[in-house]
């Protein structure tokens, strides 16, 4: 998982005022709720008393109540009430839950996963302009799959797999008929055209900060007129936006843990139907249908492949890429760099917050008297070992 990033974890509509909402993200159980002013709160879901999950509890005033013994926690994470100790009891300061920064934007709840920072020091949420400013009506849903997020993201960074993966289900014949068939043949040539388009040409990769933009044509080698133009926009840590003449969709592939990923999928309206369906509510029906076809058919076909990929986690050097995999290769390279930068930043802050005492610091080489035989003494070596031991002790 890439630290120091904003991750969408669920839709804003899923967190109401009446009860807490639980999710597992980034390897942690989380509880989300709204305080009396409607502000969103995100906390670790484990009650420090005996480990019950606060998401199974209820709201009590401006607190979330543990379902096991009624301990209540406020928006700041501190325990506000322990019924078994009475209303006048002095509550131990250790009875508190971690609080995580969250924001609401673009219809989603975003979690800051990384270093503790003041609210003013947190960066803005990274969303590609093609998503942030998209005016089209859309529908959104999400589901969990038992695959690592790197493999899930990879499956959307190229589309030359579609000819081989998405071809044998009855739903694929709807694609053949309406998306790939020609009007001249009433769509009946759709399957033939779909299966014949296997070559990737005119591919181009552009990089701007943490956003990668990849365009290419997926075409039939014998008939270049049979082609589909794709534009894939990837924004770290996990957003993939796909545009073609046939459809437009945005995916966020969010880590649940090392073995599971949450796929938040947003499908946009089909422009051809906009003149026929004046109501935006009606125009959301077809995207909604597309979402469920994707969830139960298309995505299942992809996941069946991903579940058997080895290794389970993708990183640089594990795959033998070809030239048209340049977006995939770039993603893995930047992912590795961001993880390394986050680790270096964490180490630097820990060192600044807890520097070694002067007595533990090694004596500058220029101030150590040289032994008569020109060799280092065993005492100097011991000092070096002591420093390493001190640092190792601090790291534990």
C-alpha positions in Angstrom: 0.0 0.0 0.0 1.3 3.5 -0.9 1.4 5.7 2.2 0.7 9.4 2.3 -2.2 9.3 -0.1 -6.0 9.9 -0.1 -8.0 6.7 -0.7 -11.7 6.6 -1.4 -13.2 4.0 0.9 -17.0 4.1 0.3 -19.8 6.4 -1.0 -20.8 9.3 1.1 -24.4 8.2 1.1 -23.4 5.0 3.0 -22.6 7.0 6.2 -25.8 8.3 7.8 -26.7 9.9 11.1 -28.6 7.0 12.7 -25.9 4.3 13.1 -22.2 3.7 12.7 -20.8 2.1 9.4 -18.0 -0.4 9.4 -15.6 -1.1 6.7 -12.2 -2.9 6.3 -9.7 -0.9 4.4 -5.9 -0.7 4.3 -5.7 -3.8 6.5 -7.7 -2.1 9.3 -11.2 -2.3 10.7 -12.7 1.2 10.6 -15.9 2.7 11.9 -17.5 5.8 10.3 -20.2 8.0 11.8 -21.5 11.5 11.8 -21.5 13.8 14.8 -24.4 15.9 15.9 -23.3 18.6 13.4 -23.2 16.1 10.5 -19.4 16.1 10.4 -17.9 12.8 9.2 -15.8 10.9 11.8 -13.5 7.9 11.0 -11.9 5.9 13.8 -10.3 2.5 14.4 -13.2 0.1 15.1 -11.5 -1.9 17.8 -12.7 -1.0 21.3 -9.5 -0.9 23.5 -11.4 -2.4 26.4 -11.9 -6.0 25.1 -11.6 -5.6 21.3 -15.3 -5.5 20.2 -16.0 -3.8 16.9 -17.6 -0.4 17.4 -19.3 -0.6 14.0 -21.7 -3.2 15.6 -22.7 -0.6 18.2 -25.0 2.4 18.2 -25.0 6.1 18.3 -25.5 7.8 21.7 -25.6 11.6 21.5 -22.3 12.7 20.1 -20.6 9.4 20.7 -20.4 5.9 19.3 -21.3 3.2 21.8 -19.5 -0.1 22.0 -21.9 -3.1 21.6 -20.2 -5.1 24.3 -20.1 -3.0 27.5 -21.4 0.4 26.5 -18.2 2.3 26.5 -18.7 5.5 24.5 -16.2 7.3 22.3 -16.4 10.9 21.1 -15.2 12.4 17.8 -11.7 13.0 19.2 -11.3 9.3 20.0 -11.4 9.7 23.8 -13.7 7.5 25.9 -16.5 9.7 27.3 -18.4 7.1 29.4 -17.8 3.8 31.1 -21.2 2.7 32.5 -19.7 0.1 34.8 -17.6 2.7 36.6 -20.5 5.2 37.1 -21.1 8.7 35.8 -18.5 10.3 38.1 -15.7 7.9 37.3 -12.3 9.1 36.2 -11.7 7.5 32.8 -8.2 6.4 32.0 -6.6 8.4 29.2 -5.5 5.1 27.5 -9.2 4.4 26.7 -9.3 5.9 23.3 -9.4 4.9 19.7 -7.3 6.3 16.8 -8.9 9.0 14.6 -8.2 9.2 10.9 -8.5 12.2 8.7 -11.4 11.9 6.2 -13.0 14.2 3.6 -16.0 14.0 1.3 -15.5 14.8 -2.4 -16.9 13.6 -5.7 -19.6 11.5 -3.9 -17.0 9.5 -2.0 -15.5 9.4 1.4 -11.7 9.8 1.3 -9.3 8.5 4.0 -5.8 9.9 4.5 -3.5 7.0 4.9 0.0 8.0 6.0 1.9 10.2 8.4 0.1 12.2 11.0 -0.2 15.8 9.8 -2.1 18.9 10.8 -5.2 19.4 8.8 -3.7 22.5 7.1 -0.6 20.4 6.0 -2.6 17.6 4.3 -2.4 17.7 0.5 -5.5 18.0 -1.8 -7.3 14.9 -3.0 -5.8 13.7 -6.3 -8.6 13.4 -8.9 -8.0 13.7 -12.7 -9.8 16.6 -14.3 -11.6 14.2 -16.6 -13.3 12.8 -13.5 -13.5 15.9 -11.3 -15.1 18.0 -14.0 -17.2 15.3 -15.7 -20.7 16.6 -16.2 -22.3 13.3 -17.4 -25.0 11.6 -15.4 -23.6 8.4 -13.8 -24.2 5.6 -11.3 -21.8 4.2 -8.8 -21.5 0.9 -6.8 -18.7 -1.2 -5.3 -17.7 -4.8 -4.5 -14.9 -6.8 -3.0 -12.7 -9.3 -4.8 -10.0 -11.7 -3.4 -7.1 -10.3 -5.3 -4.2 -7.9 -4.6 -4.8 -4.3 -5.7 -1.8 -4.2 -8.0 -3.1 -7.1 -10.1 -6.6 -5.4 -10.2 -5.1 -2.1 -11.3 -3.0 -3.8 -14.0 -6.1 -5.4 -15.5 -7.5 -2.0 -16.3 -4.2 -0.4 -17.6 -4.5 -2.3 -20.9 -7.4 -3.7 -22.9 -5.8 -6.0 -25.4 -6.8 -8.9 -23.1 -10.5 -8.3 -23.8 -10.6 -10.3 -27.0 -9.4 -13.4 -25.1 -11.1 -13.0 -21.7 -14.5 -11.5 -22.6 -15.9 -13.8 -25.3 -17.8 -16.8 -24.2 -20.7 -15.5 -22.0 -24.1 -14.6 -23.3 -23.6 -11.0 -22.2 -20.7 -10.7 -24.5 -23.1 -11.1 -27.4 -24.8 -7.9 -26.3 -21.5 -6.1 -26.7 -21.0 -7.8 -30.1 -24.4 -6.6 -31.4 -24.6 -3.1 -30.0 -21.0 -1.9 -29.5 -18.9 -3.6 -32.2 -21.4 -4.6 -35.0 -22.0 -2.3 -38.0 -25.3 -0.8 -38.9 -24.9 -2.1 -42.5 -25.1 -5.7 -41.2 -27.5 -4.9 -38.3 -24.8 -5.6 -35.8 -24.6 -9.3 -36.7 -20.9 -8.9 -37.7 -20.1 -7.7 -34.2 -18.5 -10.9 -32.9 -16.3 -11.3 -36.0 -15.1 -7.7 -35.7 -14.5 -8.0 -32.0 -12.4 -11.1 -32.2 -10.4 -9.9 -35.1 -9.2 -6.7 -33.4 -6.1 -7.8 -31.5 -3.3 -5.3 -32.5 -2.3 -2.2 -30.5 -1.1 0.7 -32.5 -0.6 4.5 -32.1 0.1 4.1 -28.4 1.3 7.1 -26.5 2.1 7.7 -22.8 2.1 11.1 -21.0 3.0 11.8 -17.4 2.0 14.8 -15.3 2.8 14.5 -11.6 0.9 11.5 -10.3 -1.3 11.2 -13.3 -0.5 9.0 -16.3 -2.4 9.3 -19.6 -2.2 6.5 -22.1 -3.9 6.5 -25.5 -3.9 3.8 -28.2 -5.9 2.1 -30.9 -7.1 -1.5 -30.6 -7.6 -2.6 -34.2 -7.8 -5.4 -36.7 -4.4 -5.8 -38.5 -6.1 -6.8 -41.8 -8.7 -4.1 -41.6 -7.5 -0.9 -39.9 -11.0 0.6 -40.2 -12.0 -1.9 -37.5 -10.6 0.0 -34.6 -11.5 1.2 -31.1 -9.7 4.2 -29.7 -8.9 4.1 -25.9 -7.8 6.8 -23.5 -6.8 5.5 -20.1 -6.1 8.0 -17.3 -4.5 6.7 -14.1 -4.1 8.9 -11.0 -2.3 7.6 -7.9 -2.9 5.9 -5.8 -5.7 3.8 -7.4 -7.9 5.7 -9.9 -8.4 4.4 -13.4 -10.6 6.3 -15.9 -11.4 4.6 -19.3 -12.8 6.4 -22.3 -13.8 4.8 -25.6 -16.4 5.5 -28.3 -18.5 2.9 -26.7 -18.4 3.6 -23.0 -16.8 5.7 -20.2 -16.1 4.5 -16.6 -14.0 5.3 -13.6 -12.6 2.7 -11.2 -11.0 3.1 -7.8 -9.2 -0.1 -6.7 -8.8 0.3 -3.0 -6.8 -2.0 -0.7 -8.9 -3.9 1.8 -5.9 -5.9 2.9 -3.1 -7.8 1.1 -5.5 -10.4 -0.3 -8.6 -8.3 -1.1 -9.5 -5.2 -3.0 -12.6 -3.0 -3.1 -13.6 -2.0 -6.6 -15.6 1.3 -6.6 -16.9 1.6 -10.1 -18.7 4.7 -11.6 -20.3 4.2 -15.1 -21.4 7.3 -17.1 -24.4 7.7 -19.3 -24.4 6.8 -23.0 -24.5 10.1 -25.0 -26.6 8.5 -27.8 -29.5 8.1 -25.4 -29.3 11.6 -23.9 -31.7 13.2 -26.5 -34.2 10.5 -25.9 -34.1 10.5 -22.1 -34.5 14.1 -20.9 -34.6 13.2 -17.1 -31.3 12.7 -15.5 -32.8 10.0 -13.3 -33.8 8.0 -16.4 -30.4 8.5 -17.9 -28.8 6.8 -14.9 -30.7 3.6 -15.6 -28.5 2.4 -18.4 -25.3 3.1 -16.4 -26.8 1.3 -13.4 -27.5 -1.7 -15.6 -24.0 -1.6 -17.0 -22.6 -1.6 -13.5 -24.4 -4.8 -12.5 -23.5 -6.5 -15.8 -19.9 -5.6 -15.0 -20.1 -6.8 -11.4 -21.7 -10.2 -12.2 -20.2 -11.0 -15.6 -17.4 -9.0 -17.1 -15.5 -8.4 -13.8 -15.9 -12.0 -12.8 -14.2 -13.1 -16.0 -11.2 -10.8 -15.2 -11.0 -11.9 -11.6 -11.0 -15.6 -12.6 -7.7 -14.9 -14.3 -6.3 -12.7 -11.6 -6.9 -15.2 -8.8 -4.5 -17.6 -10.5 -1.8 -15.1 -11.4 1.7 -15.6 -9.9 3.1 -13.9 -7.9 0.0 -12.5 -6.2 1.5 -9.0 -5.9 2.9 -7.3 -9.0 6.1 -5.2 -8.8 9.0 -4.3 -11.0 10.8 -7.2 -12.5 8.2 -9.9 -12.0 6.7 -9.6 -15.5 8.3 -9.6 -19.0 6.6 -6.6 -20.5 6.2 -5.8 -24.2 6.2 -2.3 -25.6 2.5 -1.8 -25.3 2.7 -2.4 -21.6 4.4 0.9 -21.0 1.6 2.3 -18.8 1.8 -0.8 -16.6 5.6 -0.5 -16.3 5.3 3.2 -15.5 2.7 2.5 -12.8 4.9 0.0 -11.1 8.0 2.2 -11.2 6.2 5.2 -9.7 4.5 3.1 -7.1 7.9 1.8 -6.0 9.3 5.3 -5.9 6.3 6.7 -3.8 6.6 3.8 -1.3 10.3 4.5 -0.9 9.8 8.2 -0.6 7.2 7.7 2.1 9.6 5.3 4.0 12.4 7.8 3.8 10.2 10.6 5.0 9.0 8.5 8.0 12.6 7.6 8.9 13.7 11.3 8.7 10.9 12.4 11.0 11.5 9.7 13.5 15.2 10.5 13.6 14.4 14.2 14.1 11.9 13.5 16.8 14.3 11.1 18.7 17.9 11.8 17.9 20.7 9.7 19.4 22.2 11.1 22.6 25.5 12.7 22.2 27.2 10.0 24.3 26.0 7.4 21.7 27.2 9.3 18.7 30.4 8.0 17.1 33.5 10.2 17.6 34.5 11.9 14.4 37.2 10.0 12.6 39.5 13.1 12.5 39.5 13.3 16.3 40.4 9.7 17.0 44.1 9.1 17.6 45.5 6.7 15.1 47.1 3.5 16.6 50.8 3.1 16.2 50.3 0.1 13.8 47.9 2.1 11.6 45.0 -0.3 12.4 41.6 0.4 13.9 41.4 -0.7 17.6 38.8 -3.2 18.7 37.4 -0.5 20.9 36.5 1.6 17.9 34.8 -1.4 16.3 32.9 -2.0 19.6 31.7 1.6 19.5 30.3 1.1 16.0 28.5 -2.0 17.2 27.1 -0.2 20.2 25.7 2.5 17.9 24.1 -0.1 15.6 22.6 -1.7 18.7 21.2 1.6 20.0 19.6 2.3 16.6 18.1 -1.2 16.4 16.7 -0.8 19.9 15.0 2.5 18.9 13.6 0.9 15.8 11.8 -1.9 17.7 
